[in-house]
Amino acid sequence: MLFKLAVVFMLLLVIGSLFSGLVFLYRDKGNGDRVVRALTVRVSLSLLLFIGLLLAWRYGAYSQ
């Protein structure tokens, strides 16, 4: 159950980072580094989540 909550939390963080990138893009009109940083955080979180899911599947932590 704890693992499922962690996955949901990570997905919420990814969506939040994507939304913040959209807000920064709108506010900065494309001039600034905040959009790049927000999207870099999103990609990093997504990669971390993917690796975590692969490791959990490999070691049997996610059985249902």
mmCIF file of the N, C-alpha and C atoms, coordinates in Angstrom:
data_MODEL
# 
_entry.id   MODEL 
# 
loop_
_atom_site.group_PDB 
_atom_site.id 
_atom_site.type_symbol 
_atom_site.label_atom_id 
_atom_site.label_alt_id 
_atom_site.label_comp_id 
_atom_site.label_asym_id 
_atom_site.label_entity_id 
_atom_site.label_seq_id 
_atom_site.pdbx_PDB_ins_code 
_atom_site.Cartn_x 
_atom_site.Cartn_y 
_atom_site.Cartn_z 
_atom_site.occupancy 
_atom_site.B_iso_or_equiv 
_atom_site.pdbx_formal_charge 
_atom_site.auth_seq_id 
_atom_site.auth_comp_id 
_atom_site.auth_asym_id 
_atom_site.auth_atom_id 
_atom_site.pdbx_PDB_model_num 
ATOM 1   N N  . MET A 1 1  ? 0.823  -1.198 0.000   1.00 0.00 ? 1  MET A N  1 
ATOM 2   C CA . MET A 1 1  ? 0.000  0.000  0.000   1.00 0.00 ? 1  MET A CA 1 
ATOM 3   C C  . MET A 1 1  ? 0.863  1.256  0.000   1.00 0.00 ? 1  MET A C  1 
ATOM 4   N N  . LEU A 1 2  ? 1.957  1.218  0.739   1.00 0.00 ? 2  LEU A N  1 
ATOM 5   C CA . LEU A 1 2  ? 2.855  2.372  0.803   1.00 0.00 ? 2  LEU A CA 1 
ATOM 6   C C  . LEU A 1 2  ? 3.468  2.672  -0.565  1.00 0.00 ? 2  LEU A C  1 
ATOM 7   N N  . PHE A 1 3  ? 3.786  1.603  -1.294  1.00 0.00 ? 3  PHE A N  1 
ATOM 8   C CA . PHE A 1 3  ? 4.374  1.800  -2.624  1.00 0.00 ? 3  PHE A CA 1 
ATOM 9   C C  . PHE A 1 3  ? 3.376  2.462  -3.569  1.00 0.00 ? 3  PHE A C  1 
ATOM 10  N N  . LYS A 1 4  ? 2.119  2.065  -3.489  1.00 0.00 ? 4  LYS A N  1 
ATOM 11  C CA . LYS A 1 4  ? 1.097  2.659  -4.348  1.00 0.00 ? 4  LYS A CA 1 
ATOM 12  C C  . LYS A 1 4  ? 0.911  4.138  -4.036  1.00 0.00 ? 4  LYS A C  1 
ATOM 13  N N  . LEU A 1 5  ? 0.964  4.479  -2.761  1.00 0.00 ? 5  LEU A N  1 
ATOM 14  C CA . LEU A 1 5  ? 0.866  5.896  -2.376  1.00 0.00 ? 5  LEU A CA 1 
ATOM 15  C C  . LEU A 1 5  ? 2.060  6.695  -2.889  1.00 0.00 ? 5  LEU A C  1 
ATOM 16  N N  . ALA A 1 6  ? 3.246  6.091  -2.846  1.00 0.00 ? 6  ALA A N  1 
ATOM 17  C CA . ALA A 1 6  ? 4.439  6.765  -3.358  1.00 0.00 ? 6  ALA A CA 1 
ATOM 18  C C  . ALA A 1 6  ? 4.325  7.005  -4.864  1.00 0.00 ? 6  ALA A C  1 
ATOM 19  N N  . VAL A 1 7  ? 3.776  6.039  -5.589  1.00 0.00 ? 7  VAL A N  1 
ATOM 20  C CA . VAL A 1 7  ? 3.604  6.190  -7.037  1.00 0.00 ? 7  VAL A CA 1 
ATOM 21  C C  . VAL A 1 7  ? 2.605  7.310  -7.343  1.00 0.00 ? 7  VAL A C  1 
ATOM 22  N N  . VAL A 1 8  ? 1.507  7.342  -6.619  1.00 0.00 ? 8  VAL A N  1 
ATOM 23  C CA . VAL A 1 8  ? 0.505  8.392  -6.823  1.00 0.00 ? 8  VAL A CA 1 
ATOM 24  C C  . VAL A 1 8  ? 1.104  9.760  -6.487  1.00 0.00 ? 8  VAL A C  1 
ATOM 25  N N  . PHE A 1 9  ? 1.875  9.830  -5.412  1.00 0.00 ? 9  PHE A N  1 
ATOM 26  C CA . PHE A 1 9  ? 2.519  11.090 -5.030  1.00 0.00 ? 9  PHE A CA 1 
ATOM 27  C C  . PHE A 1 9  ? 3.491  11.559 -6.108  1.00 0.00 ? 9  PHE A C  1 
ATOM 28  N N  . MET A 1 10 ? 4.273  10.641 -6.656  1.00 0.00 ? 10 MET A N  1 
ATOM 29  C CA . MET A 1 10 ? 5.213  11.007 -7.720  1.00 0.00 ? 10 MET A CA 1 
ATOM 30  C C  . MET A 1 10 ? 4.465  11.480 -8.967  1.00 0.00 ? 10 MET A C  1 
ATOM 31  N N  . LEU A 1 11 ? 3.370  10.830 -9.300  1.00 0.00 ? 11 LEU A N  1 
ATOM 32  C CA . LEU A 1 11 ? 2.580  11.268 -10.457 1.00 0.00 ? 11 LEU A CA 1 
ATOM 33  C C  . LEU A 1 11 ? 2.005  12.666 -10.237 1.00 0.00 ? 11 LEU A C  1 
ATOM 34  N N  . LEU A 1 12 ? 1.572  12.943 -9.022  1.00 0.00 ? 12 LEU A N  1 
ATOM 35  C CA . LEU A 1 12 ? 1.082  14.291 -8.714  1.00 0.00 ? 12 LEU A CA 1 
ATOM 36  C C  . LEU A 1 12 ? 2.190  15.326 -8.816  1.00 0.00 ? 12 LEU A C  1 
ATOM 37  N N  . LEU A 1 13 ? 3.398  14.968 -8.392  1.00 0.00 ? 13 LEU A N  1 
ATOM 38  C CA . LEU A 1 13 ? 4.536  15.877 -8.539  1.00 0.00 ? 13 LEU A CA 1 
ATOM 39  C C  . LEU A 1 13 ? 4.859  16.137 -10.010 1.00 0.00 ? 13 LEU A C  1 
ATOM 40  N N  . VAL A 1 14 ? 4.780  15.096 -10.830 1.00 0.00 ? 14 VAL A N  1 
ATOM 41  C CA . VAL A 1 14 ? 5.037  15.251 -12.266 1.00 0.00 ? 14 VAL A CA 1 
ATOM 42  C C  . VAL A 1 14 ? 4.000  16.181 -12.893 1.00 0.00 ? 14 VAL A C  1 
ATOM 43  N N  . ILE A 1 15 ? 2.743  15.988 -12.555 1.00 0.00 ? 15 ILE A N  1 
ATOM 44  C CA . ILE A 1 15 ? 1.681  16.842 -13.100 1.00 0.00 ? 15 ILE A CA 1 
ATOM 45  C C  . ILE A 1 15 ? 1.836  18.271 -12.605 1.00 0.00 ? 15 ILE A C  1 
ATOM 46  N N  . GLY A 1 16 ? 2.193  18.433 -11.336 1.00 0.00 ? 16 GLY A N  1 
ATOM 47  C CA . GLY A 1 16 ? 2.428  19.771 -10.793 1.00 0.00 ? 16 GLY A CA 1 
ATOM 48  C C  . GLY A 1 16 ? 3.580  20.481 -11.481 1.00 0.00 ? 16 GLY A C  1 
ATOM 49  N N  . SER A 1 17 ? 4.646  19.754 -11.765 1.00 0.00 ? 17 SER A N  1 
ATOM 50  C CA . SER A 1 17 ? 5.791  20.346 -12.462 1.00 0.00 ? 17 SER A CA 1 
ATOM 51  C C  . SER A 1 17 ? 5.419  20.724 -13.896 1.00 0.00 ? 17 SER A C  1 
ATOM 52  N N  . LEU A 1 18 ? 4.630  19.891 -14.543 1.00 0.00 ? 18 LEU A N  1 
ATOM 53  C CA . LEU A 1 18 ? 4.176  20.205 -15.895 1.00 0.00 ? 18 LEU A CA 1 
ATOM 54  C C  . LEU A 1 18 ? 3.305  21.455 -15.901 1.00 0.00 ? 18 LEU A C  1 
ATOM 55  N N  . PHE A 1 19 ? 2.414  21.552 -14.930 1.00 0.00 ? 19 PHE A N  1 
ATOM 56  C CA . PHE A 1 19 ? 1.550  22.730 -14.829 1.00 0.00 ? 19 PHE A CA 1 
ATOM 57  C C  . PHE A 1 19 ? 2.359  23.987 -14.514 1.00 0.00 ? 19 PHE A C  1 
ATOM 58  N N  . SER A 1 20 ? 3.370  23.879 -13.643 1.00 0.00 ? 20 SER A N  1 
ATOM 59  C CA . SER A 1 20 ? 4.194  25.054 -13.338 1.00 0.00 ? 20 SER A CA 1 
ATOM 60  C C  . SER A 1 20 ? 4.983  25.488 -14.576 1.00 0.00 ? 20 SER A C  1 
ATOM 61  N N  . GLY A 1 21 ? 5.418  24.541 -15.396 1.00 0.00 ? 21 GLY A N  1 
ATOM 62  C CA . GLY A 1 21 ? 6.082  24.898 -16.648 1.00 0.00 ? 21 GLY A CA 1 
ATOM 63  C C  . GLY A 1 21 ? 5.159  25.666 -17.573 1.00 0.00 ? 21 GLY A C  1 
ATOM 64  N N  . LEU A 1 22 ? 3.901  25.265 -17.620 1.00 0.00 ? 22 LEU A N  1 
ATOM 65  C CA . LEU A 1 22 ? 2.908  25.978 -18.428 1.00 0.00 ? 22 LEU A CA 1 
ATOM 66  C C  . LEU A 1 22 ? 2.697  27.389 -17.912 1.00 0.00 ? 22 LEU A C  1 
ATOM 67  N N  . VAL A 1 23 ? 2.601  27.537 -16.606 1.00 0.00 ? 23 VAL A N  1 
ATOM 68  C CA . VAL A 1 23 ? 2.414  28.866 -16.009 1.00 0.00 ? 23 VAL A CA 1 
ATOM 69  C C  . VAL A 1 23 ? 3.622  29.750 -16.287 1.00 0.00 ? 23 VAL A C  1 
ATOM 70  N N  . PHE A 1 24 ? 4.825  29.202 -16.126 1.00 0.00 ? 24 PHE A N  1 
ATOM 71  C CA . PHE A 1 24 ? 6.033  29.991 -16.390 1.00 0.00 ? 24 PHE A CA 1 
ATOM 72  C C  . PHE A 1 24 ? 6.137  30.371 -17.861 1.00 0.00 ? 24 PHE A C  1 
ATOM 73  N N  . LEU A 1 25 ? 5.730  29.480 -18.748 1.00 0.00 ? 25 LEU A N  1 
ATOM 74  C CA . LEU A 1 25 ? 5.746  29.785 -20.175 1.00 0.00 ? 25 LEU A CA 1 
ATOM 75  C C  . LEU A 1 25 ? 4.795  30.929 -20.486 1.00 0.00 ? 25 LEU A C  1 
ATOM 76  N N  . TYR A 1 26 ? 3.637  30.919 -19.867 1.00 0.00 ? 26 TYR A N  1 
ATOM 77  C CA . TYR A 1 26 ? 2.656  31.978 -20.092 1.00 0.00 ? 26 TYR A CA 1 
ATOM 78  C C  . TYR A 1 26 ? 3.133  33.312 -19.516 1.00 0.00 ? 26 TYR A C  1 
ATOM 79  N N  . ARG A 1 27 ? 3.663  33.286 -18.309 1.00 0.00 ? 27 ARG A N  1 
ATOM 80  C CA . ARG A 1 27 ? 4.084  34.532 -17.651 1.00 0.00 ? 27 ARG A CA 1 
ATOM 81  C C  . ARG A 1 27 ? 5.334  35.144 -18.267 1.00 0.00 ? 27 ARG A C  1 
ATOM 82  N N  . ASP A 1 28 ? 6.314  34.313 -18.608 1.00 0.00 ? 28 ASP A N  1 
ATOM 83  C CA . ASP A 1 28 ? 7.595  34.820 -19.117 1.00 0.00 ? 28 ASP A CA 1 
ATOM 84  C C  . ASP A 1 28 ? 7.594  35.037 -20.623 1.00 0.00 ? 28 ASP A C  1 
ATOM 85  N N  . LYS A 1 29 ? 6.548  34.645 -21.305 1.00 0.00 ? 29 LYS A N  1 
ATOM 86  C CA . LYS A 1 29 ? 6.427  34.770 -22.760 1.00 0.00 ? 29 LYS A CA 1 
ATOM 87  C C  . LYS A 1 29 ? 7.578  34.086 -23.501 1.00 0.00 ? 29 LYS A C  1 
ATOM 88  N N  . GLY A 1 30 ? 8.100  33.009 -22.928 1.00 0.00 ? 30 GLY A N  1 
ATOM 89  C CA . GLY A 1 30 ? 9.175  32.266 -23.569 1.00 0.00 ? 30 GLY A CA 1 
ATOM 90  C C  . GLY A 1 30 ? 10.558 32.804 -23.284 1.00 0.00 ? 30 GLY A C  1 
ATOM 91  N N  . ASN A 1 31 ? 10.686 33.893 -22.545 1.00 0.00 ? 31 ASN A N  1 
ATOM 92  C CA . ASN A 1 31 ? 11.983 34.466 -22.210 1.00 0.00 ? 31 ASN A CA 1 
ATOM 93  C C  . ASN A 1 31 ? 12.297 34.164 -20.753 1.00 0.00 ? 31 ASN A C  1 
ATOM 94  N N  . GLY A 1 32 ? 13.144 33.195 -20.525 1.00 0.00 ? 32 GLY A N  1 
ATOM 95  C CA . GLY A 1 32 ? 13.505 32.855 -19.159 1.00 0.00 ? 32 GLY A CA 1 
ATOM 96  C C  . GLY A 1 32 ? 13.878 31.391 -19.034 1.00 0.00 ? 32 GLY A C  1 
ATOM 97  N N  . ASP A 1 33 ? 14.495 31.090 -17.912 1.00 0.00 ? 33 ASP A N  1 
ATOM 98  C CA . ASP A 1 33 ? 14.957 29.726 -17.685 1.00 0.00 ? 33 ASP A CA 1 
ATOM 99  C C  . ASP A 1 33 ? 14.013 28.918 -16.804 1.00 0.00 ? 33 ASP A C  1 
ATOM 100 N N  . ARG A 1 34 ? 12.984 29.544 -16.291 1.00 0.00 ? 34 ARG A N  1 
ATOM 101 C CA . ARG A 1 34 ? 12.100 28.832 -15.366 1.00 0.00 ? 34 ARG A CA 1 
ATOM 102 C C  . ARG A 1 34 ? 11.350 27.700 -16.057 1.00 0.00 ? 34 ARG A C  1 
ATOM 103 N N  . VAL A 1 35 ? 11.000 27.887 -17.309 1.00 0.00 ? 35 VAL A N  1 
ATOM 104 C CA . VAL A 1 35 ? 10.292 26.827 -18.046 1.00 0.00 ? 35 VAL A CA 1 
ATOM 105 C C  . VAL A 1 35 ? 11.209 25.626 -18.227 1.00 0.00 ? 35 VAL A C  1 
ATOM 106 N N  . VAL A 1 36 ? 12.443 25.885 -18.595 1.00 0.00 ? 36 VAL A N  1 
ATOM 107 C CA . VAL A 1 36 ? 13.398 24.802 -18.814 1.00 0.00 ? 36 VAL A CA 1 
ATOM 108 C C  . VAL A 1 36 ? 13.637 24.041 -17.512 1.00 0.00 ? 36 VAL A C  1 
ATOM 109 N N  . ARG A 1 37 ? 13.779 24.767 -16.403 1.00 0.00 ? 37 ARG A N  1 
ATOM 110 C CA . ARG A 1 37 ? 13.992 24.116 -15.112 1.00 0.00 ? 37 ARG A CA 1 
ATOM 111 C C  . ARG A 1 37 ? 12.778 23.274 -14.702 1.00 0.00 ? 37 ARG A C  1 
ATOM 112 N N  . ALA A 1 38 ? 11.582 23.810 -14.909 1.00 0.00 ? 38 ALA A N  1 
ATOM 113 C CA . ALA A 1 38 ? 10.372 23.072 -14.539 1.00 0.00 ? 38 ALA A CA 1 
ATOM 114 C C  . ALA A 1 38 ? 10.236 21.797 -15.369 1.00 0.00 ? 38 ALA A C  1 
ATOM 115 N N  . LEU A 1 39 ? 10.524 21.876 -16.641 1.00 0.00 ? 39 LEU A N  1 
ATOM 116 C CA . LEU A 1 39 ? 10.417 20.694 -17.490 1.00 0.00 ? 39 LEU A CA 1 
ATOM 117 C C  . LEU A 1 39 ? 11.547 19.703 -17.219 1.00 0.00 ? 39 LEU A C  1 
ATOM 118 N N  . THR A 1 40 ? 12.716 20.204 -16.829 1.00 0.00 ? 40 THR A N  1 
ATOM 119 C CA . THR A 1 40 ? 13.813 19.314 -16.433 1.00 0.00 ? 40 THR A CA 1 
ATOM 120 C C  . THR A 1 40 ? 13.439 18.544 -15.172 1.00 0.00 ? 40 THR A C  1 
ATOM 121 N N  . VAL A 1 41 ? 12.798 19.222 -14.234 1.00 0.00 ? 41 VAL A N  1 
ATOM 122 C CA . VAL A 1 41 ? 12.325 18.549 -13.018 1.00 0.00 ? 41 VAL A CA 1 
ATOM 123 C C  . VAL A 1 41 ? 11.291 17.500 -13.383 1.00 0.00 ? 41 VAL A C  1 
ATOM 124 N N  . ARG A 1 42 ? 10.393 17.818 -14.305 1.00 0.00 ? 42 ARG A N  1 
ATOM 125 C CA . ARG A 1 42 ? 9.360  16.860 -14.707 1.00 0.00 ? 42 ARG A CA 1 
ATOM 126 C C  . ARG A 1 42 ? 9.973  15.622 -15.335 1.00 0.00 ? 42 ARG A C  1 
ATOM 127 N N  . VAL A 1 43 ? 10.922 15.811 -16.230 1.00 0.00 ? 43 VAL A N  1 
ATOM 128 C CA . VAL A 1 43 ? 11.558 14.665 -16.881 1.00 0.00 ? 43 VAL A CA 1 
ATOM 129 C C  . VAL A 1 43 ? 12.338 13.841 -15.863 1.00 0.00 ? 43 VAL A C  1 
ATOM 130 N N  . SER A 1 44 ? 13.017 14.501 -14.944 1.00 0.00 ? 44 SER A N  1 
ATOM 131 C CA . SER A 1 44 ? 13.775 13.784 -13.913 1.00 0.00 ? 44 SER A CA 1 
ATOM 132 C C  . SER A 1 44 ? 12.849 12.976 -13.008 1.00 0.00 ? 44 SER A C  1 
ATOM 133 N N  . LEU A 1 45 ? 11.740 13.562 -12.594 1.00 0.00 ? 45 LEU A N  1 
ATOM 134 C CA . LEU A 1 45 ? 10.779 12.832 -11.760 1.00 0.00 ? 45 LEU A CA 1 
ATOM 135 C C  . LEU A 1 45 ? 10.172 11.655 -12.510 1.00 0.00 ? 45 LEU A C  1 
ATOM 136 N N  . SER A 1 46 ? 9.866  11.851 -13.782 1.00 0.00 ? 46 SER A N  1 
ATOM 137 C CA . SER A 1 46 ? 9.304  10.768 -14.584 1.00 0.00 ? 46 SER A CA 1 
ATOM 138 C C  . SER A 1 46 ? 10.308 9.624  -14.735 1.00 0.00 ? 46 SER A C  1 
ATOM 139 N N  . LEU A 1 47 ? 11.557 9.963  -14.966 1.00 0.00 ? 47 LEU A N  1 
ATOM 140 C CA . LEU A 1 47 ? 12.593 8.948  -15.094 1.00 0.00 ? 47 LEU A CA 1 
ATOM 141 C C  . LEU A 1 47 ? 12.790 8.206  -13.778 1.00 0.00 ? 47 LEU A C  1 
ATOM 142 N N  . LEU A 1 48 ? 12.797 8.930  -12.673 1.00 0.00 ? 48 LEU A N  1 
ATOM 143 C CA . LEU A 1 48 ? 12.926 8.312  -11.363 1.00 0.00 ? 48 LEU A CA 1 
ATOM 144 C C  . LEU A 1 48 ? 11.749 7.376  -11.074 1.00 0.00 ? 48 LEU A C  1 
ATOM 145 N N  . LEU A 1 49 ? 10.554 7.797  -11.420 1.00 0.00 ? 49 LEU A N  1 
ATOM 146 C CA . LEU A 1 49 ? 9.372  6.960  -11.229 1.00 0.00 ? 49 LEU A CA 1 
ATOM 147 C C  . LEU A 1 49 ? 9.451  5.702  -12.089 1.00 0.00 ? 49 LEU A C  1 
ATOM 148 N N  . PHE A 1 50 ? 9.873  5.845  -13.325 1.00 0.00 ? 50 PHE A N  1 
ATOM 149 C CA . PHE A 1 50 ? 9.989  4.701  -14.224 1.00 0.00 ? 50 PHE A CA 1 
ATOM 150 C C  . PHE A 1 50 ? 11.010 3.700  -13.711 1.00 0.00 ? 50 PHE A C  1 
ATOM 151 N N  . ILE A 1 51 ? 12.160 4.189  -13.280 1.00 0.00 ? 51 ILE A N  1 
ATOM 152 C CA . ILE A 1 51 ? 13.195 3.302  -12.740 1.00 0.00 ? 51 ILE A CA 1 
ATOM 153 C C  . ILE A 1 51 ? 12.705 2.627  -11.462 1.00 0.00 ? 51 ILE A C  1 
ATOM 154 N N  . GLY A 1 52 ? 12.003 3.381  -10.618 1.00 0.00 ? 52 GLY A N  1 
ATOM 155 C CA . GLY A 1 52 ? 11.453 2.799  -9.402  1.00 0.00 ? 52 GLY A CA 1 
ATOM 156 C C  . GLY A 1 52 ? 10.449 1.706  -9.692  1.00 0.00 ? 52 GLY A C  1 
ATOM 157 N N  . LEU A 1 53 ? 9.600  1.922  -10.686 1.00 0.00 ? 53 LEU A N  1 
ATOM 158 C CA . LEU A 1 53 ? 8.627  0.889  -11.066 1.00 0.00 ? 53 LEU A CA 1 
ATOM 159 C C  . LEU A 1 53 ? 9.302  -0.354 -11.637 1.00 0.00 ? 53 LEU A C  1 
ATOM 160 N N  . LEU A 1 54 ? 10.342 -0.142 -12.429 1.00 0.00 ? 54 LEU A N  1 
ATOM 161 C CA . LEU A 1 54 ? 11.080 -1.286 -12.967 1.00 0.00 ? 54 LEU A CA 1 
ATOM 162 C C  . LEU A 1 54 ? 11.757 -2.084 -11.857 1.00 0.00 ? 54 LEU A C  1 
ATOM 163 N N  . LEU A 1 55 ? 12.369 -1.398 -10.903 1.00 0.00 ? 55 LEU A N  1 
ATOM 164 C CA . LEU A 1 55 ? 13.021 -2.085 -9.794  1.00 0.00 ? 55 LEU A CA 1 
ATOM 165 C C  . LEU A 1 55 ? 12.003 -2.806 -8.912  1.00 0.00 ? 55 LEU A C  1 
ATOM 166 N N  . ALA A 1 56 ? 10.872 -2.181 -8.688  1.00 0.00 ? 56 ALA A N  1 
ATOM 167 C CA . ALA A 1 56 ? 9.830  -2.819 -7.882  1.00 0.00 ? 56 ALA A CA 1 
ATOM 168 C C  . ALA A 1 56 ? 9.295  -4.061 -8.575  1.00 0.00 ? 56 ALA A C  1 
ATOM 169 N N  . TRP A 1 57 ? 9.131  -3.986 -9.876  1.00 0.00 ? 57 TRP A N  1 
ATOM 170 C CA . TRP A 1 57 ? 8.662  -5.147 -10.624 1.00 0.00 ? 57 TRP A CA 1 
ATOM 171 C C  . TRP A 1 57 ? 9.715  -6.264 -10.593 1.00 0.00 ? 57 TRP A C  1 
ATOM 172 N N  . ARG A 1 58 ? 10.978 -5.864 -10.739 1.00 0.00 ? 58 ARG A N  1 
ATOM 173 C CA . ARG A 1 58 ? 12.073 -6.845 -10.772 1.00 0.00 ? 58 ARG A CA 1 
ATOM 174 C C  . ARG A 1 58 ? 12.199 -7.580 -9.439  1.00 0.00 ? 58 ARG A C  1 
ATOM 175 N N  . TYR A 1 59 ? 12.055 -6.868 -8.333  1.00 0.00 ? 59 TYR A N  1 
ATOM 176 C CA . TYR A 1 59 ? 12.260 -7.476 -7.023  1.00 0.00 ? 59 TYR A CA 1 
ATOM 177 C C  . TYR A 1 59 ? 10.935 -7.876 -6.351  1.00 0.00 ? 59 TYR A C  1 
ATOM 178 N N  . GLY A 1 60 ? 9.838  -7.756 -7.053  1.00 0.00 ? 60 GLY A N  1 
ATOM 179 C CA . GLY A 1 60 ? 8.574  -8.278 -6.570  1.00 0.00 ? 60 GLY A CA 1 
ATOM 180 C C  . GLY A 1 60 ? 7.875  -7.435 -5.526  1.00 0.00 ? 60 GLY A C  1 
ATOM 181 N N  . ALA A 1 61 ? 8.220  -6.184 -5.419  1.00 0.00 ? 61 ALA A N  1 
ATOM 182 C CA . ALA A 1 61 ? 7.576  -5.321 -4.426  1.00 0.00 ? 61 ALA A CA 1 
ATOM 183 C C  . ALA A 1 61 ? 6.169  -4.914 -4.865  1.00 0.00 ? 61 ALA A C  1 
ATOM 184 N N  . TYR A 1 62 ? 5.904  -5.006 -6.134  1.00 0.00 ? 62 TYR A N  1 
ATOM 185 C CA . TYR A 1 62 ? 4.607  -4.602 -6.661  1.00 0.00 ? 62 TYR A CA 1 
ATOM 186 C C  . TYR A 1 62 ? 3.933  -5.848 -7.226  1.00 0.00 ? 62 TYR A C  1 
ATOM 187 N N  . SER A 1 63 ? 3.269  -6.594 -6.361  1.00 0.00 ? 63 SER A N  1 
ATOM 188 C CA . SER A 1 63 ? 2.722  -7.878 -6.787  1.00 0.00 ? 63 SER A CA 1 
ATOM 189 C C  . SER A 1 63 ? 1.266  -7.810 -7.232  1.00 0.00 ? 63 SER A C  1 
ATOM 190 N N  . GLN A 1 64 ? 0.529  -6.750 -6.895  1.00 0.00 ? 64 GLN A N  1 
ATOM 191 C CA . GLN A 1 64 ? -0.858 -6.650 -7.357  1.00 0.00 ? 64 GLN A CA 1 
ATOM 192 C C  . GLN A 1 64 ? -1.167 -5.301 -7.841  1.00 0.00 ? 64 GLN A C  1 
# 
